[in-house]
Amino acid sequence: MGLRPNLLARRAAGVASTTLALLLSTAAVGVVPAASAFSAAPGASCAEPTDVHSDARVKKGGTAKHDPNELTVKQVRDREADLAAALRERANFRAGAGATTLATVTIPVVVHVIQRDTTRAGGNIPDSLVTAQIDVLNQAYSGATGGAPTAFGFQLQKVHHVTNAAWYPIVQGSSAERQMKTSLREGGKNTLNLYLGELSDDLLGWATFPKRKLDSMDGVVALSESLPGGTATNYNQGDTGTHEVGHWLNLYHTFQGGCSGSGDSVSDTPAESSPAFQCPTGRDTCATAGLDPITNFMDYTYDSCMYQFTPGQASRMLTAWNAYRAA
């Protein structure tokens, strides 16, 4: 759309190396959660928030019944309090057992391709699309597409093709989704399980937020044809995967909370009253400083429009990794 000139060429050229100095200055120290996160007394324990999905990216004009990860004020408050509690636990654990806080992370990725049958129309996408998706994740999270570099890289471990008509399409929140994930999920809290297939309700994808205790629902679901080279027009450069992994790493939407409150709990993403679709250059829906962050991976714009994370988002993701997913 003109906002990412030469992006496809830059993606084809490979992943830029991460700038460690920037990571250490912006990410290793973490971000301070919203003020509500510290409403509990220091050292006080709090229950983990209810298991909610982190986002279902929706197509322009989609008719999804509900974005399963559009969080309420209370859900955000609970999540921020949980992050604060997890950080306190982690600090105490490090003091007692010598655990290390990570500054760079390589995430193992296990991909489950859910298909109705062995045809492309039935969900059997070629493995080349999966490897292209991993390349897109590495470029987006390294800052190669123009945003801030983050601590994260991604390494494909396995592509698992599963033919099961009962799981196709993948229906968000269904007993079949739970059965699928319970049967297939591999690895620990640090392993990204990516489930690909046809999805319900016009959704492009959804994800879970990190939790202190791993459960079988942990992971990311994405429309298989949203992968680079897929058939999902305007959403086929792989940034649904980028967006959903951002939630898996504890980012909210840029439009979380609208124009008031703590918004997405990241100080360098301007407030935004509602999702942006297509590529509305110059959009400004809040009176506070800054145009809407339509080029941010955590908005809803076309893949061709989004290309960046901010330093604050990079910091928040690493803080959450060390709180929830680090060994």
BELFENQUI-V823383 format. One line per field, one symbol per residue. ss: DSSP state (A for helix, B for strand, O for the rest). phi: phi as a letter, one per 30 degrees, with the letter a starting at -180 (. if undefined). Layout:
ss: ???
phi: ???
This chain:
ss: OOOOOOAAAAAAAOOOOOOAAAAAAAOOOOOOOOAAAAOOOOOOOOOOOOOOBBBBBBOOOOOOOOOOOOOOAAAAAAAAAAAAAAAAAAAAAAAAAOOOOOOOBBBBBBBBBBBOOOOOOOOOOOAAAAAAAAAAAAAAAAOOOOOOOOOBBBBBBBBBBBBOAAAOOBOOOOAAAAAAAAAAOOOOOOOBBBBBBOBOOOBBBBBBOOOOOOOOOOOBBBBAAAOOOOOOOOOOOOAAAAAAAAAAOOOOOOOOOOOOOOOOOOOOOOOOOOOOOOOOOOOOOOOOOOOOOOOBOOOOOOOOOOOBOOAAAAAAAAAAAAAAAOO
phi: .jdbdidddddddjcddddddddddccddicddeeddcdddeidcbdddedbddacdcdeidcedaddbdddedddedddddddddddddddddddbidcddcbbccdbcccccbdaccddcjdddddddddddededddddiddkcddcdcbbbdcaccdbcaddcbddceiddddddedddcebicddcdccccldcdiidclaacddbdcdbddekbcbdddddeidcdeibbcjddeedddedeciccddceiidbidhcibdccedbdadcchadeidbcbdddjdeddcddcccdeedccbbcceddeddddededdccdd
